[in-house]
């Protein structure tokens, strides 16, 4: 679904009306986490999650952590729910044979870098990954999942958007209360400039700062582009394009994980041609496209840059020392 705009505005009438439902949602999350019987794997588990629904930048961080663990000589497996795919798993994702409709767009993207498993039951998925040789599990999302014991919990938050209006679903974007989530985490990762007071909300929780930058994107400087975005916070993609020096002639927004119909792509390509613009999209959108459309729409690749790389390495020391 599209992220409701009022979630990221000061709480108004609609948020107030829906607040009791938000209390029930957050309460149910807390109840489930308190009573869940988490399985302990024989290897460390890192969870990269967030407190809100929608994109905060988890996937680039998961990719970065898997790469850092590989440099350390540790065999990491990424574990995902596989949202948007028909398979329930446990299933090891094969980017040469699986499609986003099978396993979800994020797992397909992650599997291009590292071993990635999907599983509706995270405990079963974790055990399958360990049996396959994983020495560390990196969970993509799952902060509100009680199936596995987690040795390192990292909350990812979008700096400009923060935690929105501070209310729980459906009154706001929160999956649980900020206080409850902060109390269970080991660090907060702020992606982009903190314009929403995240540092004040974090309390004593360590804060790590990072930003997303396009890779090999010199071609964007001065380019006229038509952009397609079906991600949690599409404005982030527009900001990325503008920061790289591109002129955004058209910007088409679809719901997160949207499966594009041929008619939608035909209309987008026709508009791009009419405007004399290069059709571009995010990497996550691009993996959902059929092969013929991947040849026609160019993905903009982004990478994560840490303000203090030593800080994330220090957190990884905590889990690799255990393993």
LUMBAZA-485555 format. One record per residue: chain; x, y, z of N, C-alpha, C in turn. Coordinates in Angstrom, 1 decimal. Each point is the difference from the previous one (the first is absolute). Example, Ala and Ser with C-alpha at 12.3 -4.5 7.8 and 13.67 -1.06 7.14 Angstrom:
% LUMBAZA-485555
chaine_nc1_nc2_nc3_cac1_cac2_cac3_cc1_cc2_cc3
A_13.2_-5.7_7.8_-0.9_1.2_0.0_0.9_1.2_0.0
A_-0.4_1.1_-0.7_0.9_1.1_0.0_-0.8_1.1_0.8
***
This chain:
% LUMBAZA-485555
chaine_nc1_nc2_nc3_cac1_cac2_cac3_cc1_cc2_cc3
A_0.8_-1.2_0.0_-0.8_1.2_0.0_0.9_1.2_0.0
A_-0.6_1.2_-0.4_0.7_1.3_0.1_0.1_0.4_1.5
A_1.1_0.5_0.4_0.2_0.5_1.4_-0.9_1.2_0.1
A_-1.0_0.0_1.0_-0.8_1.2_0.2_0.8_1.3_0.3
A_-0.3_1.0_-0.7_0.7_1.3_0.2_-0.1_0.5_1.4
A_-1.1_-0.2_0.7_-0.2_0.6_1.3_0.9_-0.7_1.0
A_0.5_-1.1_-0.3_0.9_-0.7_1.0_1.2_0.9_0.3
A_0.4_0.8_-1.0_1.3_0.8_0.1_-0.3_1.5_0.1
A_-1.2_0.3_0.6_-0.3_1.3_0.3_-0.4_0.1_1.5
A_0.1_1.2_0.6_-0.5_0.1_1.4_-1.4_-0.6_0.1
A_-0.2_-0.7_1.1_-1.2_-0.8_0.2_-1.2_0.9_-0.1
A_-1.0_-0.3_-0.8_-1.2_0.8_-0.2_-1.2_-0.8_0.4
A_-1.1_0.4_-0.5_-1.3_-0.7_0.4_0.0_-1.4_-0.4
A_0.4_-0.4_-1.2_0.0_-1.4_-0.4_0.8_-0.9_0.9
A_1.3_0.5_0.3_0.9_-0.8_0.9_-0.7_-0.1_1.4
A_-0.6_1.1_0.4_-0.6_-0.1_1.4_-1.1_-1.0_0.0
A_-0.9_-0.1_-1.0_-1.1_-0.9_-0.1_0.5_-1.4_0.0
A_1.1_-0.3_-0.7_0.6_-1.3_-0.1_0.9_-0.4_1.1
A_0.3_0.9_0.9_1.0_-0.3_1.0_-0.4_-1.2_0.9
A_-1.2_-0.2_0.4_-0.4_-1.2_0.8_0.4_-1.3_-0.7
A_-0.2_0.0_-1.3_0.4_-1.2_-0.8_1.5_-0.2_0.0
A_0.7_1.1_0.0_1.5_0.0_0.1_0.4_-0.6_1.3
A_-0.7_0.4_1.1_0.4_-0.6_1.3_-0.2_-1.5_0.0
A_-1.1_-0.4_-0.6_-0.2_-1.5_-0.1_1.1_-0.7_-0.8
A_0.4_0.7_-1.1_1.1_-0.6_-0.9_1.3_-0.1_0.8
A_0.4_1.1_0.6_1.3_0.0_0.7_-0.1_-1.0_1.2
A_-1.1_0.0_0.7_-0.2_-0.9_1.1_0.1_-1.5_-0.4
A_-0.6_-0.3_-1.2_0.1_-1.4_-0.5_1.4_-0.3_-0.3
A_0.8_0.9_-0.6_1.4_-0.3_-0.3_0.8_-0.2_1.3
A_-0.2_0.8_1.0_0.7_-0.2_1.3_-0.4_-1.3_0.6
A_-1.3_-0.4_0.0_-0.4_-1.2_0.5_0.6_-1.2_-0.7
A_0.0_0.0_-1.3_0.6_-1.1_-0.8_1.5_-0.1_0.3
A_0.7_1.1_0.1_1.4_-0.1_0.2_0.3_-0.5_1.4
A_-0.8_0.3_1.0_0.2_-0.4_1.4_-0.2_-1.5_0.2
A_-0.9_-0.5_-0.8_-0.4_-1.4_0.1_0.5_-1.0_-1.0
A_0.8_0.6_-0.9_0.5_-0.9_-1.0_1.2_-0.8_0.5
A_0.1_-1.3_-0.5_1.1_-0.9_0.4_1.0_0.0_-1.1
A_1.0_0.9_0.2_1.1_0.1_-1.0_0.9_-1.2_-0.1
A_0.3_-0.4_-1.1_1.0_-1.1_-0.2_1.4_0.5_0.0
A_0.9_-0.7_0.6_1.4_0.4_0.0_0.8_-0.8_-1.0
A_0.6_0.7_-1.0_0.8_-0.7_-1.0_1.4_-0.2_0.6
A_0.7_-0.9_-0.7_1.4_-0.2_0.4_1.0_1.0_-0.5
A_-0.6_1.0_-0.7_0.8_1.1_-0.6_-0.6_1.3_0.4
A_0.8_1.1_0.0_-0.6_1.3_0.4_-1.0_0.5_-1.1
A_-1.0_0.8_0.5_-1.0_0.6_-0.8_0.0_1.5_0.1
A_0.1_0.7_-1.1_-0.1_1.4_0.0_-1.3_0.4_-0.7
A_-0.8_0.9_0.7_-1.3_0.4_-0.6_0.1_1.5_-0.4
A_-0.3_0.2_-1.2_0.0_1.4_-0.6_-1.5_0.3_-0.2
A_-0.6_0.8_0.9_-1.4_0.2_-0.1_-0.3_1.5_0.2
A_-1.3_0.3_0.0_-0.4_1.3_0.3_-1.3_0.1_0.8
A_-0.4_1.1_0.4_-1.2_0.2_0.9_-1.2_0.4_-0.9
A_0.2_0.3_-1.2_-1.1_0.5_-0.9_-0.2_-0.9_-1.1
A_-1.2_0.1_-0.6_-0.3_-0.7_-1.2_0.5_0.9_-1.2
A_0.5_-0.7_-1.0_0.5_0.7_-1.1_1.5_0.1_0.0
A_0.6_0.6_-1.0_1.5_-0.1_-0.2_0.7_1.0_0.9
A_1.1_-0.5_0.7_0.8_0.9_0.8_1.5_-0.2_-0.5
A_0.3_-0.9_-0.8_1.4_-0.2_-0.4_0.6_-1.3_0.5
A_-0.9_-1.0_0.3_0.5_-1.2_0.6_0.9_-0.8_-1.0
A_-0.5_-0.1_-1.3_0.6_-0.9_-0.9_1.5_0.4_-0.3
A_0.3_1.3_-0.3_1.4_0.3_-0.2_0.8_-0.3_1.2
A_-0.5_0.1_1.2_0.8_-0.3_1.2_0.2_-1.5_0.1
A_-1.0_-0.8_-0.3_0.2_-1.5_0.0_1.1_-0.3_-1.0
A_0.0_0.5_-1.2_1.0_-0.2_-1.0_1.4_0.3_0.5
A_0.0_1.2_0.7_1.3_0.5_0.5_0.6_-0.9_1.1
A_-0.9_-0.5_0.9_0.4_-0.9_1.1_0.5_-1.3_-0.6
A_-0.7_-0.5_-1.0_0.4_-1.3_-0.5_1.4_0.1_-0.7
A_0.2_1.1_-0.6_1.3_0.3_-0.7_1.1_0.1_1.1
A_-0.3_0.7_1.1_1.0_0.2_1.0_0.4_-1.4_0.7
A_-1.1_-0.8_0.2_0.3_-1.3_0.6_0.8_-0.9_-0.9
A_-0.2_0.1_-1.3_0.8_-0.7_-1.0_1.4_0.4_0.0
A_0.3_1.3_0.2_1.4_0.4_0.1_0.6_-0.6_1.3
A_-0.7_-0.2_1.0_0.5_-0.6_1.2_0.1_-1.5_-0.1
A_-0.3_-0.6_-1.2_0.1_-1.4_-0.2_-1.2_-0.8_0.6
A_-1.1_0.7_0.3_-1.1_-0.7_0.6_-1.1_-0.3_-1.1
A_-0.5_-1.2_0.0_-1.1_-0.3_-0.9_-1.3_0.4_0.5
A_-0.6_1.1_-0.5_-1.2_0.6_0.4_-1.1_-0.5_-0.9
A_-1.2_-0.2_0.5_-1.2_-0.3_-0.7_-1.0_1.1_0.3
A_-0.7_0.6_-0.9_-1.0_0.9_0.2_-1.3_-0.7_0.1
A_-0.9_0.3_1.0_-1.2_-0.6_0.2_-1.2_1.0_-0.1
A_-0.9_-0.3_-0.9_-1.1_0.9_-0.3_-1.3_-0.7_0.1
A_-1.1_0.7_0.3_-1.3_-0.6_-0.1_-0.4_-0.3_-1.4
A_0.5_0.7_-1.0_-0.4_-0.2_-1.4_-1.3_0.7_-0.3
A_-0.2_1.2_0.6_-1.2_0.7_-0.3_-0.3_0.3_-1.4
A_-1.2_-0.3_-0.5_-0.3_0.3_-1.4_0.2_-1.2_-0.9
A_0.6_-1.1_0.5_0.2_-1.2_-0.8_-1.0_-1.1_0.4
A_-0.2_-0.9_-0.9_-1.0_-1.1_0.3_0.6_-1.2_0.8
A_1.4_-0.1_0.0_0.6_-1.1_0.7_0.1_0.3_1.5
A_-0.3_-1.0_0.8_0.1_0.1_1.5_1.3_-0.4_0.6
A_0.7_-0.9_-0.7_1.3_-0.5_0.4_-0.1_-1.0_1.1
A_1.2_-0.3_0.6_1.3_0.6_-0.2_0.5_-0.3_-1.4
A_0.5_1.0_-0.7_0.5_-0.1_-1.3_1.2_0.9_-0.2
A_1.1_-0.6_-0.6_1.1_0.9_-0.3_-0.3_0.6_-1.4
A_0.2_1.3_0.0_-0.3_0.8_-1.2_1.1_-0.1_-1.1
A_-0.5_-0.3_-1.2_0.9_-0.1_-1.1_-0.3_1.1_-1.0
A_0.8_1.0_-0.1_-0.4_1.1_-0.8_0.0_-0.3_-1.5
A_0.6_-1.2_-0.4_-0.1_-0.3_-1.4_-1.2_-0.8_-0.4
A_-0.8_-0.5_1.0_-1.2_-0.7_-0.4_-1.3_0.6_0.7
A_0.2_0.6_1.2_-1.2_0.5_0.6_-0.3_1.4_-0.5
A_-1.3_0.4_0.2_-0.5_1.3_-0.3_-0.5_0.7_1.2
A_-0.3_1.3_-0.1_-0.5_0.7_1.2_-1.4_-0.6_0.4
A_-0.7_-0.4_-0.9_-1.3_-0.6_0.3_0.1_-1.3_0.8
A_1.2_-0.7_-0.1_0.2_-1.2_0.7_0.5_0.3_1.5
A_1.0_0.9_0.1_0.7_0.1_1.3_-0.1_1.4_0.5
A_-0.6_1.0_-0.7_0.0_1.4_0.4_1.2_0.7_-0.6
A_-0.2_1.4_-0.1_1.0_0.8_-0.7_1.3_0.1_0.8
A_-0.2_0.3_1.3_1.2_0.2_0.8_0.9_-1.2_0.1
A_-0.5_-1.2_0.3_0.8_-1.2_0.0_0.7_-0.2_-1.3
A_-0.6_0.2_-1.1_0.6_-0.1_-1.4_1.1_0.9_-0.1
A_-0.1_1.2_0.5_1.1_1.0_-0.1_1.1_-0.4_0.9
A_-0.3_-0.4_1.2_1.0_-0.4_1.0_0.8_-1.2_-0.5
A_-0.7_-0.9_-0.7_0.7_-1.3_-0.4_1.0_0.3_-1.1
A_0.0_1.2_-0.6_1.0_0.3_-1.0_1.4_0.3_0.7
A_0.0_0.2_1.3_1.2_0.3_0.7_0.5_-1.1_0.9
A_-1.0_-0.7_0.6_0.3_-1.0_1.1_-1.0_-1.1_0.0
A_0.2_-1.0_0.8_-1.0_-1.1_0.1_-1.2_0.6_0.7
A_-1.2_-0.3_-0.5_-1.2_0.5_0.6_-1.0_-1.1_0.1
A_-0.6_-0.1_1.1_-1.1_-0.9_0.2_-1.3_0.7_0.3
A_-1.1_-0.5_-0.4_-1.3_0.5_0.4_-0.7_-1.1_0.8
A_-0.8_0.5_0.9_-0.8_-1.0_0.8_-1.1_0.8_0.8
A_-1.2_-0.5_-0.2_-1.1_0.6_0.8_0.2_-0.2_1.5
A_0.6_-1.2_0.3_0.4_-0.3_1.4_1.5_0.3_0.1
A_0.3_1.0_0.7_1.5_0.4_0.1_0.8_-1.0_0.7
A_-0.5_-0.7_0.9_0.8_-1.0_0.7_0.4_-1.2_-1.0
A_-1.0_-0.4_-0.7_0.3_-1.0_-1.0_1.0_0.5_-1.1
A_-0.2_1.2_-0.4_0.9_0.6_-0.9_1.4_0.1_0.5
A_0.1_0.4_1.3_1.4_0.1_0.6_0.7_-1.4_0.1
A_-0.8_-1.0_0.4_0.6_-1.3_0.1_0.4_-0.6_-1.4
A_-0.8_0.3_-1.0_0.4_-0.4_-1.4_1.3_0.7_-0.4
A_0.1_1.3_0.3_1.2_0.7_-0.4_1.2_-0.6_0.7
A_-0.1_-0.3_1.3_1.1_-0.5_0.8_0.4_-1.4_-0.6
A_-1.0_-0.8_-0.3_0.3_-1.3_-0.6_0.7_0.1_-1.3
A_-0.2_1.1_-0.7_0.6_0.3_-1.3_1.4_0.6_0.2
A_0.4_0.2_1.2_1.4_0.5_0.2_0.1_1.4_0.5
A_-1.1_0.7_0.3_0.1_1.4_0.5_0.7_0.0_1.4
A_0.8_1.0_0.2_0.7_0.2_1.3_-0.6_1.2_0.7
A_-0.7_0.8_-0.7_-0.7_1.2_0.6_-1.3_0.2_-0.8
A_-1.1_0.3_0.7_-1.2_0.4_-0.7_-0.3_1.5_0.1
A_-0.3_0.6_-1.1_-0.4_1.4_-0.1_-1.4_0.0_-0.4
A_-0.9_0.4_0.9_-1.4_0.1_-0.3_-0.4_1.3_-0.6
A_-0.6_0.0_-1.2_-0.5_1.2_-0.6_-1.4_0.2_0.5
A_-0.2_0.9_0.9_-1.3_0.2_0.8_-0.1_-1.1_1.0
A_-1.0_0.1_0.8_-0.2_-1.0_1.1_0.1_0.5_1.4
A_0.1_1.3_0.1_0.2_0.6_1.4_-1.3_-0.4_0.8
A_-1.1_-0.1_-0.6_-1.3_-0.3_0.7_-0.3_-1.5_-0.1
A_1.0_-0.8_-0.4_-0.2_-1.4_-0.1_0.7_-0.8_1.1
A_-0.8_-0.8_0.7_0.6_-0.7_1.2_0.5_-1.4_-0.3
A_0.1_-0.4_-1.2_0.4_-1.4_-0.3_1.4_-0.3_0.3
A_0.9_0.9_-0.1_1.5_-0.2_0.2_0.5_0.9_1.1
A_0.9_-0.5_0.8_0.8_0.9_0.9_0.9_0.8_-0.8
A_0.2_1.2_0.3_0.8_1.0_-0.8_1.1_0.5_0.9
A_1.2_-0.2_-0.5_1.2_0.5_0.7_0.3_1.5_-0.2
A_-0.4_0.5_-1.1_0.2_1.4_-0.2_-1.2_0.6_-0.8
A_-0.7_0.9_0.7_-1.2_0.6_-0.6_0.3_1.5_-0.4
A_-0.1_0.2_-1.3_0.2_1.4_-0.5_-1.3_0.6_-0.6
A_-0.3_1.1_0.5_-1.2_0.7_-0.5_0.5_1.0_-1.1
A_-0.6_-0.1_-1.1_0.3_0.9_-1.1_-1.1_1.1_-0.1
A_0.3_1.2_-0.1_-1.0_1.1_-0.2_0.5_1.0_-1.0
A_-1.0_0.4_-0.8_0.3_1.0_-1.0_0.1_1.4_0.7
A_1.1_0.7_-0.2_0.3_1.2_0.7_-1.1_1.1_-0.2
A_-0.3_0.3_-1.3_-1.0_1.0_-0.2_-1.4_-0.3_0.5
A_-0.4_-1.3_-0.2_-1.4_-0.4_0.4_-0.1_-0.4_1.4
A_1.1_-0.5_0.6_-0.1_-0.5_1.4_-1.0_-1.0_0.2
A_-0.7_0.1_1.1_-1.1_-1.0_0.4_-1.4_0.6_-0.3
A_0.0_1.0_-0.9_-1.3_0.5_-0.5_-0.7_0.8_1.1
A_-1.3_-0.1_0.1_-0.8_0.7_1.0_0.1_-0.6_1.4
A_0.7_-1.1_0.2_0.2_-0.6_1.3_-1.1_-0.9_0.4
A_-1.0_-0.3_-0.9_-1.1_-0.9_0.3_0.2_-1.4_-0.7
A_-0.6_-1.0_0.6_0.0_-1.3_-0.6_-1.0_-0.2_-1.0
A_0.2_-1.0_-0.9_-0.9_-0.4_-1.1_-1.4_-0.2_0.6
A_-1.1_0.5_-0.6_-0.1_0.8_-1.2_0.1_1.5_0.2
A_0.2_0.4_1.2_0.0_1.5_0.2_1.3_0.6_-0.4
A_1.0_-0.8_-0.1_1.4_0.5_-0.5_0.8_-1.2_-0.5
A_1.3_0.2_-0.2_0.8_-1.1_-0.6_0.6_-1.0_0.9
A_-0.1_0.2_1.4_0.7_-0.8_0.9_-0.6_-1.5_0.1
A_0.9_-0.9_0.1_-0.4_-1.4_0.2_0.0_-0.3_1.5
A_0.7_0.8_0.8_0.0_-0.2_1.5_0.3_1.4_0.5
A_-0.1_0.2_1.3_0.3_1.3_0.5_1.5_0.3_-0.1
A_0.4_1.2_-0.1_1.4_0.4_-0.1_0.8_-0.5_1.2
A_-0.6_0.3_1.2_0.6_-0.4_1.3_0.3_-1.5_0.0
A_-1.0_-0.8_-0.4_0.2_-1.5_0.1_1.0_-0.4_-1.0
A_0.1_0.5_-1.2_1.0_-0.4_-0.9_1.4_0.4_0.4
A_0.1_1.3_0.4_1.3_0.5_0.5_0.6_-0.9_1.1
A_-0.9_-0.4_0.9_0.4_-0.7_1.2_0.6_-1.4_-0.4
A_-0.4_-0.6_-1.1_0.5_-1.3_-0.4_1.2_0.1_-1.0
A_0.3_1.1_-0.5_1.0_0.1_-1.0_1.4_0.3_0.6
A_1.0_-0.3_-0.9_1.4_0.3_0.4_0.6_1.2_-0.6
A_-0.6_0.5_-1.1_0.4_1.2_-0.7_-1.1_0.5_-0.9
A_0.1_1.3_-0.3_-0.9_0.6_-1.0_0.8_0.5_-1.1
A_-0.4_-0.4_-1.2_0.7_0.5_-1.2_-0.9_1.0_-0.7
A_0.5_1.2_-0.2_-0.7_1.1_-0.6_0.5_0.1_-1.4
A_-0.9_-0.2_-1.0_0.4_0.1_-1.4_-0.4_1.4_-0.5
A_1.0_0.8_-0.4_-0.3_1.4_-0.4_0.0_0.9_1.1
A_-0.2_1.3_-0.3_0.1_1.0_1.0_-1.1_-0.1_1.0
A_0.3_0.1_1.3_-1.0_-0.1_1.0_-0.8_1.3_0.1
A_-1.1_0.1_-0.6_-0.9_1.2_0.0_-1.2_-0.2_0.9
A_-0.1_-1.1_0.7_-1.2_-0.3_0.7_0.2_-0.3_1.5
A_1.2_0.4_0.5_0.2_-0.2_1.5_0.2_-1.4_0.4
A_0.6_-0.8_-0.8_0.2_-1.4_0.4_1.0_-0.1_1.1
A_1.0_0.9_0.0_1.0_-0.1_1.1_-0.6_0.2_1.3
A_-1.0_0.9_0.1_-0.7_0.2_1.3_-0.8_-1.2_0.4
A_-0.6_-0.7_-0.9_-0.8_-1.2_0.3_0.8_-1.2_0.4
A_1.3_-0.1_-0.5_0.8_-1.1_0.2_0.5_-0.2_1.4
A_0.0_1.1_0.8_0.4_-0.1_1.4_1.5_-0.4_0.0
A_0.3_-1.1_0.8_1.4_-0.4_0.1_0.5_-1.0_-1.1
A_-0.9_-0.3_-0.9_0.3_-1.0_-1.0_1.0_0.6_-1.0
A_1.1_-0.8_-0.3_1.0_0.5_-0.9_-0.6_0.4_-1.4
A_0.4_1.1_-0.6_-0.5_0.4_-1.3_1.1_-0.1_-1.0
A_-0.3_-0.7_-1.1_0.9_0.0_-1.1_-0.6_0.7_-1.2
A_0.8_0.7_-0.7_-0.5_0.8_-1.2_0.5_-0.5_-1.3
A_-0.9_0.0_-1.0_0.4_-0.5_-1.3_-0.8_0.8_-1.0
A_0.4_-0.1_-1.3_-0.7_0.6_-1.1_0.1_-0.9_-1.2
A_-1.0_0.2_-0.9_0.0_-0.7_-1.2_0.5_0.8_-1.1
A_0.9_-0.5_-0.9_0.5_0.7_-1.1_0.0_-0.9_-1.2
A_-0.4_0.7_-1.2_0.1_-0.8_-1.2_1.4_-0.5_-0.3
A_0.0_-1.2_-0.6_1.3_-0.6_-0.4_0.1_0.1_-1.5
A_1.2_0.4_-0.5_0.3_0.0_-1.5_-1.1_0.8_-0.7
A_-0.3_1.2_0.6_-1.2_0.7_-0.5_0.4_1.4_-0.6
A_1.2_0.1_-0.5_0.4_1.2_-0.6_-0.9_0.4_-1.2
A_-0.6_-1.1_-0.6_-0.9_0.3_-1.1_-1.2_0.7_0.3
A_-0.4_0.1_1.3_-1.2_0.7_0.5_0.2_1.5_0.0
A_1.2_0.5_0.1_0.3_1.4_0.1_-0.5_0.7_-1.3
A_-1.0_0.8_0.1_-0.5_0.7_-1.2_-0.9_-0.8_-0.8
A_-0.3_-1.2_0.3_-0.9_-0.9_-0.8_-1.4_0.4_0.3
A_-0.9_-0.2_-1.0_-1.4_0.2_0.2_-0.6_-1.4_0.1
A_-0.7_-0.2_1.1_-0.5_-1.3_0.3_-1.5_-0.1_0.3
A_-0.6_-1.1_-0.3_-1.3_-0.3_0.5_0.1_-1.2_1.0
A_-0.5_0.2_1.2_0.3_-1.0_1.0_-1.3_-0.7_0.4
A_0.2_-1.3_0.4_-1.0_-0.9_0.4_0.3_-0.5_1.4
A_-0.9_0.1_1.0_0.4_-0.4_1.3_-1.2_-0.7_0.7
A_0.2_-1.2_0.4_-1.0_-0.7_0.8_0.7_-0.5_1.3
A_0.4_0.9_0.8_0.7_-0.3_1.3_-0.7_0.7_1.1
A_0.5_-0.3_1.2_-0.7_0.4_1.2_0.0_1.6_0.1
A_1.1_0.6_-0.3_-0.1_1.5_0.1_0.6_0.5_-1.4
A_-0.8_0.1_-1.0_0.6_0.4_-1.3_0.7_1.3_-0.1
A_-0.3_0.9_0.9_0.7_1.3_0.0_1.5_-0.1_0.1
A_0.4_-1.1_0.7_1.4_-0.2_0.2_0.7_-0.2_-1.4
A_-0.7_-0.7_-0.9_0.5_-0.2_-1.4_0.1_1.3_-0.7
A_-1.0_0.8_0.1_0.0_1.3_-0.7_1.2_0.9_0.6
A_0.2_-0.1_1.3_1.1_0.8_0.6_1.3_-0.5_-0.5
A_0.1_-1.3_-0.1_1.3_-0.6_-0.6_0.3_0.4_-1.4
A_-1.0_0.1_-0.8_0.2_0.4_-1.4_0.4_1.5_-0.1
A_-0.7_0.8_0.8_0.3_1.4_0.0_1.4_0.3_0.5
A_0.3_-0.7_1.1_1.4_0.2_0.6_1.1_-0.4_-1.0
A_-0.3_-1.0_-0.9_1.0_-0.4_-1.0_0.0_0.9_-1.2
A_-0.8_1.0_0.0_0.0_1.0_-1.1_-1.0_-0.3_-1.1
A_-0.9_-0.9_0.2_-0.9_-0.3_-1.1_-1.2_0.9_0.0
A_-0.5_0.3_-1.2_-1.3_0.7_-0.1_-1.1_-1.0_-0.1
A_-0.9_0.1_1.0_-1.1_-1.0_0.1_-1.2_0.6_-0.8
A_-0.2_-0.5_-1.2_-1.1_0.5_-0.8_-1.3_-0.6_0.3
A_0.0_-1.3_0.5_-1.2_-0.6_0.4_0.3_-1.0_1.2
A_-0.9_-0.2_0.9_0.2_-0.8_1.1_-1.3_-0.8_0.3
A_0.0_-1.3_-0.3_-1.2_-0.8_0.2_0.2_-0.8_1.2
A_-1.0_0.1_0.9_0.0_-0.7_1.3_-1.0_-1.1_0.1
A_0.4_-1.2_0.4_-0.9_-1.2_0.2_0.2_-0.5_1.4
A_-0.9_-0.8_0.5_0.1_-0.6_1.3_1.3_-0.8_0.2
A_0.5_-0.2_1.2_1.2_-0.8_0.3_-0.3_-1.4_-0.5
A_1.0_-0.6_-0.6_0.0_-1.3_-0.6_-1.0_-0.2_-1.1
A_-0.4_1.0_-0.6_-1.0_-0.1_-1.1_0.4_-0.8_-1.1
A_-0.8_-1.0_-0.4_0.3_-0.8_-1.2_-0.5_0.7_-1.3
A_0.9_0.5_-0.8_-0.3_0.9_-1.1_-0.7_-0.8_-1.1
A_-1.1_0.6_-0.5_-0.7_-0.6_-1.2_0.6_0.6_-1.2
A_-0.1_-0.8_-1.1_0.6_0.4_-1.3_-0.6_1.4_-0.4
A_-1.2_0.2_0.2_-0.7_1.2_-0.4_0.6_1.2_0.8
A_0.3_-0.2_1.3_0.7_1.1_0.8_1.3_0.3_-0.6
A_0.8_-1.0_-0.3_1.3_0.2_-0.5_0.0_0.7_-1.4
A_-0.9_-0.5_-0.8_-0.2_0.6_-1.3_-0.3_1.5_0.1
A_-0.9_0.4_0.9_-0.3_1.4_0.1_1.2_0.8_0.6
A_0.7_-0.6_0.9_1.2_0.7_0.5_1.1_0.2_-1.0
A_0.3_-1.1_-0.8_1.0_0.1_-1.1_-0.5_1.1_-1.0
A_-1.3_0.0_-0.4_-0.4_1.0_-1.0_0.1_1.4_0.5
A_-0.2_0.2_1.3_0.1_1.4_0.6_1.5_0.4_0.0
A_0.9_-1.0_0.4_1.4_0.3_0.0_0.5_0.4_-1.4
A_-0.5_-0.8_-1.0_0.4_0.3_-1.4_-0.5_1.4_-0.4
A_-1.2_0.3_0.3_-0.6_1.3_-0.3_0.8_1.2_0.6
A_0.4_-0.2_1.2_0.8_1.0_0.7_1.5_0.0_-0.3
A_0.4_-0.9_-0.8_1.4_-0.1_-0.4_0.9_-0.3_1.3
A_-0.6_-0.9_0.8_0.7_-0.3_1.3_0.4_-1.5_0.0
A_1.0_-0.3_0.8_0.5_-1.3_0.2_-0.9_-0.7_1.1
A_-0.6_-1.1_-0.3_-0.8_-0.7_1.0_0.8_-0.7_1.1
A_-0.2_0.4_1.2_0.8_-0.6_1.1_-0.9_-0.5_1.1
A_0.6_-0.9_0.9_-0.7_-0.4_1.1_1.0_-0.5_1.1
A_-0.6_-0.4_1.1_0.9_-0.5_1.1_0.4_-1.4_-0.3
A_1.0_-0.4_0.7_0.5_-1.4_-0.2_-1.1_-1.0_0.5
A_-0.7_0.3_1.0_-1.1_-0.8_0.5_-1.1_-0.1_-0.9
A_-0.4_1.1_-0.7_-1.0_-0.1_-1.0_0.5_-0.7_-1.2
A_1.2_0.1_-0.4_0.6_-0.5_-1.2_0.0_-1.6_0.0
A_0.2_-0.6_1.2_0.0_-1.4_0.1_-1.4_-0.6_-0.2
A_-1.0_0.8_0.2_-1.4_-0.4_-0.2_-0.4_0.0_-1.5
A_0.8_0.6_-0.8_-0.4_0.1_-1.4_0.4_-1.3_-0.8
A_-0.8_-0.2_-1.1_0.3_-1.1_-0.9_1.3_0.3_-0.7
A_0.7_-1.0_-0.5_1.3_0.2_-0.6_0.0_1.0_-1.2
A_-1.1_0.0_-0.8_0.0_1.0_-1.1_-0.1_1.4_0.5
A_-0.7_0.2_1.1_-0.1_1.4_0.6_1.3_0.4_0.7
A_0.7_-1.0_0.6_1.3_0.3_0.6_1.0_0.6_-1.0
A_-0.2_-0.4_-1.2_0.9_0.5_-1.1_-0.4_1.4_-0.4
A_-1.2_0.5_0.4_-0.4_1.3_-0.5_-0.1_1.0_1.1
A_0.0_-0.4_1.2_0.0_1.0_1.2_1.3_-0.2_0.8
A_0.6_1.1_0.2_1.4_-0.1_0.7_-0.1_0.1_1.5
A_0.6_-0.9_0.7_0.0_0.1_1.5_1.0_1.0_0.5
A_-0.3_0.7_1.1_0.9_0.9_0.6_0.5_-0.8_1.3
A_1.3_-0.4_0.0_0.5_-0.7_1.1_0.5_0.9_1.1
A_-0.4_-0.3_1.2_0.5_0.8_1.1_0.8_-0.9_1.0
A_0.9_0.7_0.7_0.8_-0.7_1.0_0.0_0.7_1.3
A_0.3_-0.7_1.0_0.0_0.6_1.4_1.4_0.6_0.3
A_0.0_1.2_0.6_1.2_0.6_0.5_-0.1_0.3_1.5
A_0.8_-0.6_0.8_0.0_0.3_1.4_0.8_1.2_0.4
A_-0.6_0.8_0.9_0.8_1.2_0.5_1.2_-0.5_0.8
A_-0.2_-1.0_0.8_1.1_-0.5_0.8_0.0_-1.6_-0.1
A_0.7_-0.5_-1.0_0.0_-1.4_-0.3_0.4_-0.8_1.2
A_0.9_0.6_0.8_0.5_-0.8_1.2_-1.1_-0.4_1.0
A_-1.1_0.8_0.0_-1.1_-0.2_0.9_-0.7_-1.3_-0.4
A_-0.3_-0.2_-1.2_-0.7_-1.2_-0.4_0.9_-1.2_0.1
A_1.3_0.2_-0.2_0.9_-1.1_0.1_0.1_-0.5_1.5
A_-0.1_1.0_0.9_0.0_-0.3_1.4_-1.2_-0.9_0.4
A_-1.1_0.4_-0.6_-1.2_-0.8_0.3_0.1_-1.4_-0.5
A_0.6_-0.1_-1.2_0.2_-1.4_-0.6_0.9_-0.8_0.9
A_1.0_0.7_0.6_0.9_-0.8_0.9_-0.8_-0.8_1.0
A_-1.0_0.6_0.5_-0.8_-0.6_1.1_-0.6_-1.4_-0.4
A_-0.4_-0.1_-1.3_-0.6_-1.2_-0.4_1.0_-1.0_-0.6
A_1.0_0.5_-0.7_1.0_-0.9_-0.5_0.9_-0.6_1.1
A_0.2_0.7_1.1_0.7_-0.5_1.1_-0.7_-1.2_0.6
A_-1.4_0.1_0.0_-0.7_-1.1_0.5_0.1_-1.2_-0.9
A_-0.1_0.3_-1.3_0.0_-1.1_-1.0_1.3_-0.7_-0.1
***
